[in-house]
Every structure is written in structure tokens, then in C-alpha cells.
Amino acid sequence: MDGISEQAKGPRNAHLLKQGGLPLLRRQNSGKCVLKWAALELEVDPQMGGRITRFALDGVDILAGPAFHQQYWGSTLWISPEGPWKSAEPSGHDSGPYVVTSGEGLPLTMKTVVPSVVGERRVHVAKSFDVDRKEGSLVISYSVQNAGDTAVELAPWEVTRLPGGQLSFFPFGSTQRATSGIRVEVIDNVAWFEHAIHAEPDGQKIWIDGTEGWTAHVSGNLLFIKRFIDLTPAEAAKDETDVEVYSSNSARDQRAYVELEVQGPAVILEPGESTSWTVRWQLLKLPSGMKAALGSRDLVDLVRGS
């Protein structure tokens, strides 16, 4: 079960896949795994928390690399709610070693070597990377297992860092809360965060009840889309939402980055039990002449697939 509705699958990129042939997975001497299909390239580093370290179209990477922040870069999985798991971020599931558990073909799968531990809480995380050959989208599945002796409540949380100074947008349900400084503009029920004009110095974050099950980000002429199951506020982890945006600094700082975060449903896991959650990524070039402007209906329609 991949947990993605027909609504969440979005625009079709099958023609790109046909042009590029079948997906090709190779493992480098460094241990990194590189997956190529069409004009897309994904790089995952099992020794660095199974982290996505590169996601590129025609050689242009959409992700913020280590030059932006020594620890917080690329895309990884955290555990929600943040409070109880904050001290586990640098270890285990976030940046500790994973072992590749799959063979030569797809899907590429890997699992934490040691569990993340916070007090009595212990979890193992597994990740799977595959390509939907009909759509050309990247399919990322996460599994979190309770490796402890007591029940634990948690939710999967994907955190993706992107270079600052760009434009993020997503269907808007409600704003639960926000730290000082960050704001969005809501136009036709879509929330827009334009980093260059909305961000202030120092870290800021906003928690949002999204709708429709997608978030998007424009950088240059690239459109990055995440698709996932939309949550009701009651399904999210305590004090969390299904869509969150963090801005590390104002656009005047060349190292500033934006975190585009999405979360799955909160569950209570008994010892040995697991929960799985799937996110689909797309990376597209904007059509010729389309402008990445705040409130652009063309951008929204492109994401919705109309």
C-alpha cells in the first residue's frame, strides 16, 4: 500500500520516462546510491542517515547542500512530534548509518543500523526509493518501527531543505500557529511564502493545515512538488500539522534556506509494530513563458495537473 490517492498523483511525466529509458541504479565506491531516469537524478547516502543529498533535473540540483548548513541540508526523515525526539535528530534515523537491504534493482531499500533512542523510546527507520514508470515520479516510502519495550506515539515527518530566496506554495486550510516573523499570503485558498519578501532575520516557522495533499516550490525555472495523503488536524501529531515551513534567515543571507516539511498521521505503536507512509516527488521545468509569480494561477494549475 503506497498511501497515495489518485488526486495526489498529479501531472503525468511518462513521456519524460520514455525519452530517458528505464531507471538505472548504481552504487558508487563512496557508498552513495545514484538513481537516474529520464533527465532526473537522485542521490542517496546510506552512511548519512539514508539522506537524499541530490535531486536534479538536467544536472540542476533543487536541494540545499552542506554549504547552506553543516547539519541541516538535503532531505531526511524526522520523527514527530518534535519535542520528545529533538535530541535524536543528529543520530540514528537522521544522520546515522543505514544498511542497504535490497539487491541490484529497484526499489532501493535501506534500514538504520542502530535504533534512535530517546529515554525509553527506541525506533528503527527504513526507507524505500522507487520510480513510478507510468508517471515518472519518485516514490519514497518510509517505515518506522517501535524497537522499544513500551508503546510509543509518533508520526513520520519528511524535512526537505531548499535554497532560500525562492517561492513556496500549497493549498491552505488554516494557520495553527506561527513563530514571530514568518507570514504567508493567501490567494484563492492557496498559501504563498515568498522568501525574499516574507522572511525576516533569524529562524522562523509556520504550522499550516494544508489541503489537497501537495506542496510545491519554485527555484529558477524548476518546479518541485511533493504529494502525500492530506490529513485532518485531528490526525496530526500533537502540536503539529501536515504542512510546515521553516525559514533559516532572510534572503539577504546567501546561506539562507527554506525547509518544506510534510507529515504523516500520528499512530500509537506497540513494541515491534511499524507504520508506513509514502511521499511522491516530481521535478519539472516550467513551461516556456510561465512566470513564477506570487498568486500565479498558472503555477497552481500546473501542479494540480489541469
Secondary structure per residue as TSV (DSSP state, phi and psi in degrees):
chain	resnum	aa	ss	phi	psi
A	1	M	-	360.0	125.8
A	2	D	-	-100.1	-6.4
A	3	G	-	68.6	22.0
A	4	I	-	-120.2	124.5
A	5	S	-	-79.5	167.4
A	6	E	H	-59.5	-38.1
A	7	Q	H	-60.4	-35.7
A	8	A	H	-80.3	-7.1
A	9	K	H	-81.1	-32.0
A	10	G	-	71.7	-158.7
A	11	P	S	-60.8	148.0
A	12	R	-	-93.9	135.8
A	13	N	-	-120.5	23.9
A	14	A	H	-59.7	-32.6
A	15	H	H	-63.5	-34.2
A	16	L	H	-65.9	-39.9
A	17	L	H	-65.3	-40.7
A	18	K	H	-62.8	-39.0
A	19	Q	H	-65.2	-34.4
A	20	G	H	-94.4	-5.2
A	21	G	-	79.3	-167.9
A	22	L	S	-72.9	152.1
A	23	P	-	-59.8	141.8
A	24	L	E	-122.6	122.9
A	25	L	E	-110.9	130.5
A	26	R	E	-138.4	152.7
A	27	R	E	-113.5	125.8
A	28	Q	-	-81.7	162.8
A	29	N	T	-60.4	-26.6
A	30	S	T	-71.2	-12.9
A	31	G	S	98.6	-13.8
A	32	K	-	-68.7	149.4
A	33	C	E	-109.8	129.8
A	34	V	E	-119.7	124.3
A	35	L	E	-114.6	124.9
A	36	K	E	-122.5	137.6
A	37	W	E	-154.6	142.6
A	38	A	T	49.2	-129.7
A	39	A	T	-100.0	15.5
A	40	L	E	-101.7	150.1
A	41	E	E	-141.4	130.0
A	42	L	E	-117.8	134.4
A	43	E	E	-123.0	129.1
A	44	V	E	-125.1	136.7
A	45	D	E	-113.0	102.1
A	46	P	G	-60.0	-30.3
A	47	Q	G	-78.5	-9.5
A	48	M	G	-118.2	55.5
A	49	G	T	71.1	22.7
A	50	G	T	58.3	30.1
A	51	R	E	-75.6	142.1
A	52	I	E	-79.1	115.3
A	53	T	E	-103.8	-9.1
A	54	R	E	-159.4	136.1
A	55	F	E	-142.7	106.1
A	56	A	E	-128.0	149.7
A	57	L	E	-122.1	124.3
A	58	D	T	52.5	38.5
A	59	G	T	83.9	-2.3
A	60	V	E	-100.8	116.2
A	61	D	E	-82.2	132.7
A	62	I	-	-87.8	-16.7
A	63	L	S	-89.4	155.0
A	64	A	-	-81.3	128.5
A	65	G	-	-94.2	-172.4
A	66	P	T	-64.3	-14.7
A	67	A	T	-66.8	-21.7
A	68	F	T	-82.9	-38.4
A	69	H	-	-160.1	136.4
A	70	Q	S	-63.4	-33.5
A	71	Q	S	-106.2	-43.9
A	72	Y	S	-96.6	91.8
A	73	W	-	-152.5	166.9
A	74	G	S	64.8	-154.6
A	75	S	E	-132.4	135.4
A	76	T	E	-147.4	178.5
A	77	L	E	-109.3	129.9
A	78	W	E	-112.2	172.9
A	79	I	E	-110.3	134.7
A	80	S	E	-111.0	150.8
A	81	P	S	-73.9	155.0
A	82	E	H	-62.7	-42.4
A	83	G	H	-48.4	-59.2
A	84	P	H	-66.3	-23.1
A	85	W	H	-105.8	2.5
A	86	K	G	-54.6	-43.4
A	87	S	G	-71.9	-11.7
A	88	A	G	-93.0	-5.4
A	89	E	T	-56.6	-43.9
A	90	P	T	-76.6	-6.4
A	91	S	S	-120.7	-178.9
A	92	G	T	48.5	-112.3
A	93	H	T	-69.0	-26.3
A	94	D	T	-84.1	-47.2
A	95	S	T	-141.4	5.5
A	96	G	S	-79.2	174.1
A	97	P	-	-74.6	143.5
A	98	Y	E	-114.8	152.9
A	99	V	E	-108.9	131.9
A	100	V	E	-72.5	126.3
A	101	T	-	-108.3	-2.1
A	102	S	S	-99.6	171.5
A	103	G	-	-85.4	-146.3
A	104	E	S	-79.3	-26.9
A	105	G	S	-94.5	-169.1
A	106	L	S	-93.1	152.7
A	107	P	S	-76.1	154.0
A	108	L	E	-83.5	121.9
A	109	T	E	-125.6	149.7
A	110	M	E	-154.6	158.7
A	111	K	E	-142.7	149.3
A	112	T	E	-58.1	139.2
A	113	V	S	-74.0	-43.9
A	114	V	S	-123.8	149.3
A	115	P	-	-73.3	156.3
A	116	S	E	-80.2	136.8
A	117	V	E	-127.7	127.2
A	118	V	E	-135.2	105.9
A	119	G	T	60.4	-124.0
A	120	E	T	-86.7	-5.8
A	121	R	E	-81.9	132.9
A	122	R	E	-141.5	127.6
A	123	V	E	-136.3	146.7
A	124	H	E	-105.9	145.8
A	125	V	E	-121.9	136.6
A	126	A	E	-121.7	146.7
A	127	K	E	-129.6	145.1
A	128	S	E	-132.8	135.4
A	129	F	E	-125.1	127.7
A	130	D	E	-147.6	170.7
A	131	V	E	-120.0	129.2
A	132	D	-	-78.6	109.0
A	133	R	T	-72.5	-17.4
A	134	K	T	-79.8	-38.3
A	135	E	T	-99.3	-26.2
A	136	G	-	81.5	9.8
A	137	S	-	-88.2	157.2
A	138	L	E	-86.3	130.8
A	139	V	E	-111.1	116.2
A	140	I	E	-113.6	120.9
A	141	S	E	-115.5	133.2
A	142	Y	E	-114.5	141.9
A	143	S	E	-131.3	131.4
A	144	V	E	-119.3	125.3
A	145	Q	E	-114.4	135.2
A	146	N	E	-76.4	107.9
A	147	A	-	-97.9	8.4
A	148	G	S	-96.5	-168.6
A	149	D	S	-106.1	-2.6
A	150	T	S	-128.6	157.8
A	151	A	-	-64.3	148.6
A	152	V	E	-140.0	140.4
A	153	E	E	-103.4	129.4
A	154	L	E	-158.8	171.2
A	155	A	E	-143.1	145.4
A	156	P	E	-73.7	147.9
A	157	W	E	-146.3	109.6
A	158	E	E	-94.3	124.9
A	159	V	E	-117.1	117.6
A	160	T	E	-121.0	123.1
A	161	R	E	-97.6	133.7
A	162	L	E	-129.8	148.0
A	163	P	E	-56.6	143.4
A	164	G	S	-72.5	176.1
A	165	G	S	83.6	9.3
A	166	Q	S	-116.8	-163.3
A	167	L	E	-124.0	125.3
A	168	S	E	-118.8	149.3
A	169	F	E	-156.9	155.7
A	170	F	E	-167.8	149.3
A	171	P	E	-60.5	142.1
A	172	F	E	-111.0	125.3
A	173	G	E	-99.3	-65.7
A	174	S	E	-160.1	158.2
A	175	T	E	-94.7	116.6
A	176	Q	E	-73.8	-49.3
A	177	R	E	-168.5	166.2
A	178	A	E	-150.5	145.9
A	179	T	-	-76.5	164.3
A	180	S	T	-60.1	132.1
A	181	G	T	109.3	-36.1
A	182	I	-	-88.0	145.9
A	183	R	-	-152.5	159.8
A	184	V	-	-128.4	161.1
A	185	E	E	-110.7	132.6
A	186	V	E	-104.7	119.4
A	187	I	E	-130.1	119.8
A	188	D	T	52.0	45.4
A	189	N	T	64.8	23.2
A	190	V	E	-121.1	130.9
A	191	A	E	-90.3	135.2
A	192	W	E	-121.6	129.3
A	193	F	E	-119.8	104.6
A	194	E	E	-99.9	108.6
A	195	H	H	-57.6	-39.2
A	196	A	H	-64.9	-28.0
A	197	I	H	-113.7	-21.3
A	198	H	H	-97.5	-25.2
A	199	A	-	-82.3	149.1
A	200	E	-	-119.9	165.8
A	201	P	S	-58.2	149.7
A	202	D	S	76.7	165.9
A	203	G	-	-69.6	138.3
A	204	Q	E	-138.8	152.2
A	205	K	E	-146.6	148.9
A	206	I	E	-130.8	140.2
A	207	W	E	-108.3	126.9
A	208	I	E	-134.1	136.8
A	209	D	E	-82.1	102.1
A	210	G	E	-79.3	170.7
A	211	T	-	-133.8	164.7
A	212	E	T	73.5	-14.8
A	213	G	T	76.8	39.6
A	214	W	E	-153.1	153.5
A	215	T	E	-134.1	155.1
A	216	A	E	-143.6	157.4
A	217	H	E	-147.9	133.7
A	218	V	E	-109.5	129.5
A	219	S	E	-133.7	113.1
A	220	G	T	62.9	-124.2
A	221	N	T	-104.5	18.4
A	222	L	E	-105.7	140.1
A	223	L	E	-116.1	117.8
A	224	F	E	-105.0	129.7
A	225	I	E	-128.4	134.5
A	226	K	E	-111.6	136.6
A	227	R	E	-125.6	139.4
A	228	F	-	-160.0	171.2
A	229	I	-	-74.6	126.9
A	230	D	-	-68.9	136.7
A	231	L	-	-106.5	149.7
A	232	T	-	-82.5	157.7
A	233	P	G	-54.2	-33.2
A	234	A	G	-69.5	-22.1
A	235	E	G	-85.8	-15.5
A	236	A	S	-78.2	160.6
A	237	A	-	-64.2	160.4
A	238	K	T	-57.2	129.9
A	239	D	T	64.4	19.3
A	240	E	-	-124.1	171.2
A	241	T	-	-139.3	171.8
A	242	D	S	-79.4	-16.9
A	243	V	E	-129.0	129.1
A	244	E	E	-139.2	146.5
A	245	V	E	-130.6	129.7
A	246	Y	E	-120.0	135.8
A	247	S	E	-117.0	122.5
A	248	S	-	-74.8	-26.6
A	249	N	S	-171.6	178.5
A	250	S	-	-74.0	163.4
A	251	A	T	-66.6	-11.7
A	252	R	T	-72.7	-16.5
A	253	D	S	-92.6	116.7
A	254	Q	T	-64.8	-17.0
A	255	R	T	-95.1	3.5
A	256	A	-	-65.4	144.0
A	257	Y	E	-139.0	165.3
A	258	V	E	-121.4	135.4
A	259	E	E	-100.7	120.8
A	260	L	E	-99.9	108.0
A	261	E	E	-115.6	139.6
A	262	V	E	-134.5	151.6
A	263	Q	E	-130.4	151.1
A	264	G	-	-93.9	-178.4
A	265	P	-	-71.9	147.6
A	266	A	-	-76.6	139.0
A	267	V	E	-138.5	158.0
A	268	I	E	-103.5	119.5
A	269	L	E	-105.4	125.9
A	270	E	-	-77.9	162.6
A	271	P	T	-51.0	129.6
A	272	G	T	88.2	-14.8
A	273	E	-	-80.4	156.9
A	274	S	E	-130.5	158.3
A	275	T	E	-128.9	143.4
A	276	S	E	-122.0	152.0
A	277	W	E	-154.8	139.9
A	278	T	E	-123.6	138.8
A	279	V	E	-126.0	141.1
A	280	R	E	-111.7	133.4
A	281	W	E	-109.8	144.3
A	282	Q	E	-133.4	147.4
A	283	L	E	-135.9	115.8
A	284	L	E	-125.1	156.9
A	285	K	E	-89.1	138.0
A	286	L	-	-64.0	140.7
A	287	P	-	-57.8	148.7
A	288	S	T	-55.6	129.3
A	289	G	T	91.9	-12.8
A	290	M	-	-79.1	129.8
A	291	K	-	-99.8	139.2
A	292	A	-	-86.2	80.0
A	293	A	-	-113.8	144.8
A	294	L	T	-55.5	128.6
A	295	G	T	83.8	6.3
A	296	S	-	-63.5	116.7
A	297	R	H	-68.4	-31.3
A	298	D	H	-62.0	-41.4
A	299	L	H	-63.0	-45.9
A	300	V	H	-63.0	-43.8
A	301	D	H	-63.2	-36.0
A	302	L	H	-63.1	-43.5
A	303	V	H	-66.1	-43.6
A	304	R	H	-69.4	-15.3
A	305	G	T	87.3	14.1
A	306	S	-	-86.2	360.0
